[in-house]
Amino acid sequence: MEREERGWSSSDDFVCPDCVADEYLKAQLATDAQDEECSFCGQSPAAPFDTLMEGFMVGVRREYDKTENVLYWADDVTTRYNSSDVVWDFGDVFVGDGLIEAVLESIDDDEWVPADFAVPHDGDALRVAWDEFSHAVKFETRYMVWLGDGNPYAGAGDVPVSKVLQAVADVVDRLGLVKTYAMNGRWWRAQPHGAAGIDHTATRLGTVPASLATQPNRMSPAGIPMFYGAADPVTAAGEVAPPGSGTYVTWAAFDTSRATRVVDFTNLPPIPSIFDPENGYEHHVLTFLHTFVKVLSSKARPDWEAVDYVPTQVLTEYFLRVHRDPDGPVDGLLYRSAVTGDRCVVLDVLNDGCVLKGPGFEDPNGPLRLGLVKARVETAFVS
């Protein structure tokens, strides 16, 4: 009865960590390793084959349900799979010679359906919803998207286009991605210019004035200026003048007048293994979020900035103007540079909030300002 309940047969074989590709399963095999040779590659030490099957079946049951356990089953709902299909779906996990054949021999011959056939995994639902949202705000209904009902045929678990921003924010809150940075946090901002140079003043080197904000940016549309900075001067310069630009660039350091709260998309939790019994439930959500963050940092197509940046512009506005968590409003977003891969920031600070740093600049309870550090202004030519 115990064997039937677990769904697989024991074996006298041994498996070493190098014969599997999943890091969680590797760790489990390493923990249970004994002074035995691996039955599939000959290495030692190796763990009992049962250790592998116990961990592997956690992932199987997370992704699949046995047909006999699914209520309201109908042939036309979804595709059914046999155990061989299920094992081969995880085929890239088994790298040891003959290991997948041993797993196929061990697992019971059952019939399965995808666990998400009726209700999609959270991460899969978010991925579909974000794609639909991005298409909608680019090409269909830019300003009224949240007033629509979305797909009238959407099923249980689907995220309506009008609700996708809240759904992303819920994930951000659950994972604790809103971080607080201490007062005097330093960000670098760079500007390209001609040989004549530019004034080394806070208003000239800081956020562009609204009257000159005629170009769309990654996180803000034309007409709505924000402060764009980077964690280091190389990244700041590379964002505005990549190698080959043939222009002068001046970069400067700005410090924050108080602690800042930012949505930090640069330090996501790792994607947990689907075989991890404790954290594997977040596998699909974090897979979505890691892909989503790559989109945040991706370059727009030439001449398509006004369109390609719309989804991230709307997302930024949502976090700055609508989203609230128990610790208060958000000041900006952190993301990875598309040029260097290092950290960049967008902060909700206008041109008149960029000032020369001096006595009385710090104000823990006041509006966020950015103080130019006069001694940290430099100019170079980007050939």
N, C-alpha and C positions, 0 to 999 in steps of 0.2 A: 504493500500500500504506500509506503514511504517513497519507493522508487517510482511508482506511477504518479504520485503527487508532484514530485520534482521534475519528472518528464525526461529523464536520461539515466543511462546505465553507468555504473562504475567501471573503472579500468585499472589494470596494474601498470599502465604506462606512466612515464614521468615527462614533464615538460619544463624546459629552461626559459627564463625571461626573454632570451634572444629569439625565441621562436614565435613570439607574438609582437604585434606592432602597437597595440594600445598601451599607453603609459600606466593606466590604472591596473590593468591585468598584469603587466610586467611587475609592478610593485607587489601585487598579491603573490605572484609566483616567487619573487625574491624572498618575501617574508616566510613562505612555507617551504623554501628550498631545503633539500636534504643532501647528504653525501651520496647522491645517485646520479647516473648518467641519463641525459635526456634521450628519450626513445626516438627522437626525430632528427637530432643533429649530433648526438654523442657528447655534448658538453656537460660539465658538472660544475656546481651542484644543480639539481633540478627538483621541482615540486611535483607532488602527485597530480596526475591528470584530473582528478576530481576537483582540485583547486581551480583549475581553468574552467571546468564546466559549471561550477557554482557561480563564478563571476560572469561567465558568458551568458548564462540563462537570465541573469538580472537584466541585461540589455535586451535580450529577446523579448522578455515579458513587458519591458517598457515600450517596445516598438510594435509588438504584436499581441493579439488575444487569440486564444483557441476559439474556433467557431462555436464549439459546444457551450462556451461560456457567454456568448454574446446574445442578448435578448433581442427580440424583434428582428431576427436574422431573415434576410431575403436574398435570393440569388442575384437579383438585379441591383443590389446596393453597392457592392464592391467586389473586387477580385479575391478569390480564395487562393491560399498558397499551401504547399506541403512543407514539411520540415526541411527538406533539401533546399527548396527555394529560400527559406528563411536563413539557413546557414550561409548559403552563397551570397545573400545580401550583405553579410558581414565578412565576406571572403578576404578582404584586404587586411583583416586582423591577423590571419593565420599565415605566417611566413615560413614556418618550419616545414621541411619536406615530408609530405604525407600527413601533416597535422589536421588539415581540413577534412581529409577522409576519415580520420579517427573520430573527429567531432560528429561527422555525419553518421558514423556507425553507432555512436553513443546516444544521440538524441532520439527520442521516441518519434514514430511516424504519425504525426498529428496533422490536423488541418487548421490553418491560421488565417486571420484577417488583420489588416493594419489596425493598430490601436486607435488611430485618429480617423478612421473611416467615417465616423459619425460626427465627431467634434475634433477639429484640427488642434495640433499642439500649439501652445501660445506663440512660440517663435515663428512657426510656419504661418499662422494667421497674421502676425505682425508683418512678416515679409510681403505677403500678398497685399495687405492693406497699404503698406508704405509704397509699393509699386503703383497701386491704383491711385493713391493720394498724389504721388509725384506726377503721374500722367495727367490727373485732373487739374492740378494747379498750374501746370505748364500749358495745357492745350484745351482745357474745357471751361473751368469756372474758377478763376483765380481768387476772387475776393469773397465769394459766397459759398465756398465748398462746405463749410460746417453747417450750413442751413439745409443741405440736402439729406435725404434719407438713405443715400447709398444704394447698393444693389438690393432691390425688393425681394430677390430670390436667395439672399444670403442665409446660410444655415446657422445652427448653433455653434458658438465658438468663433465665428467670423467677426472681424473688427470692421465696422462701417468706416468708410473714408472720412466721414465727418468727425469720427472719434479717434482717429489714429494718433493725433498729437497727445491726447490725454493718455492713450495706451502706452506710448513711448515714455511719457513722463512718469507713469506708474512704475515702469521697469526701472527708470532712473532712481526713483525713490526707494524701491525695494532693494536695489543693489547698493544704495548709499553713495551714488555718484556725485551728489552735490557736496563739494568740499569747501572748507574755509581756509583762505590763505592769510597769513599774518599781515598786519600793517607794514608798510615799507617794502612790500613785495615788488620786485623789479621786473619791468618789461621793456624790451627794446623796440623802437619803431624806426623805420628807415624810409627815406624818400629819394627818388631819382631826380636829377636836375642837370642843367648844363654846366659849362665850365665856370660861369660867373658865380656859381654857388648860391646859397640861400641863407636867410637870416637864421641865426642860432637862437631863436626864441621859442617859448613853449607853444604859442599859438601857431607858429609856422611849422614846427616839427611834430606837433600833436595831431589830434583829430582834425580832419579837413572841415572847414566851415560849411554849414548847410548850403550856402549860396554857391559853393563850388562842388557839391556832392552830386555830380551829374552822371557818374558811372556806377553801375551795380557792382556789388562785391559779394563775396562768398556768403556772408551772413547778413547783409543789409542791402536793401534796394537803393536805387538812385533817389536822392533827396532825403534819406534818413542816415546821417553819418554816425559812425561808431569808431571807437579806437581799436585799431588792429596792431597787435604787437607780437613779439616772440620772446622766447626764453633766453636767446643769445643773439648777438649782433649779426653773426653769419647767416642765421635763418631769416632774421628780419630783412637783411639786404637781399638774400636770395629770393624772397617772396616778391619783391618789387623790381629786381634787376638780376635775373639769372645770368650765368656766364655767357659771354657773347653779346651782351646788351650794348656795349660800347657807350656807356654813360657814367656820369658821376653819381655817387650815392652818399648821402649823409645819414648816419644813424645816431641815435641818442637814447639814453637810458631815462626811463620814467619810473618813479616810485609811487606806490599807492598811499593815499592819505589815511586810510583805515583798512581794517580787515575786509577782504572781499570774498564773496560766495560765488562760486562758479560751478557749472556742470562740467565735470572733468571726464571727457571722452578719451583721454590719453592713457589712462591706467585702468583698463577694464580687468575684471577678474578673468582668469583663464577659462576656456571652455571645458567644463567637466566631462569626463568620460561617460558615455551612455551606460557603461557597466558599473558605475559608482552608485551603490545603493543609497547613499546619503545625499549626494549632490547632483546625481545624474538627471534629476527632474528639471534642472536649469539648463540642460544641454541645448535644447532648441532655442530658448530665449537668448542665451549668450552667443550661439552661432549667428542668430539674426543680428544681435547688437554689434558683434565684431565686423560683420559685413556692412552694416549700416554706418559704422564709423569710417570705414574705407570710403564710402560714398561722400561723407562729410568732407573728406580731405582731397577728393579727386578733382582734377582740373576740369574746367568747363571747356566745351568745344570752342575753337576760335570763332569769334563773332556771334556766339550763342550764350554769352554770359548772362544776358538779360532774361533768358529762358532757363538755362540749366541750373542757375543758382536759386531759382524761386523756391523749391522745396526747403532748402536749408535756411533761406531767409525767413520763411514762414515759421519754421521750427524755432529759430532764434527769437523771433518776436513773441512766440507763445511762451517760451521760458522766461523772457524778460517782462512781459506785460500781463500774462494770465496765470502762469503756474505759481503756486505758493506751497511751501512746505512748512512744518512747524517752526523752523528756525528763521523764517523770513524770506524776503524776495531774493532773486538771483541777480547778480551784477554782470554776468557774462558766461561765455563758454570757452573751454579749452579743447583744442583739436590738434591733429598732427599736420605739419607742413607737407604740402604736396611736393615740395622741392627737396627738403632735407630729411623729412620724417621726424624732426624735432618739434617741441611744443610751440603752438601759437595760441593767441588769446584774442577774443573780441570782447570788449568791455563797453558798457552803456555809459560812455562819458563823452559829452559834446566838446566842441572846441574851447568854449569858455571855462571848461573844467580842467583844462591843461594849463598849468601855471608853473612858474619858477619855484623850485623847492627852496624853502628858506624857513626862518623861525616862524612858528605857529602854523606850519603847513599840516602837521598831523592833527587829525580830529576824529577820534574813535567813533563819535556819534553823529558826525555830519554826513553830507552827501559825498559820494566817492569823487575824489579829484586825483589827478595825476601830476606829479611834480617833476619837472625837468631837472636832471642832475647835470648842471652846466659843465662840470669837469669831465663828463662822459659823453662828449659829442665829437664824432670823428667823420672825416670825409675820405673817400677813396674812389679810384676810377675802376670800373668793371669792364675789362677788355673783352 
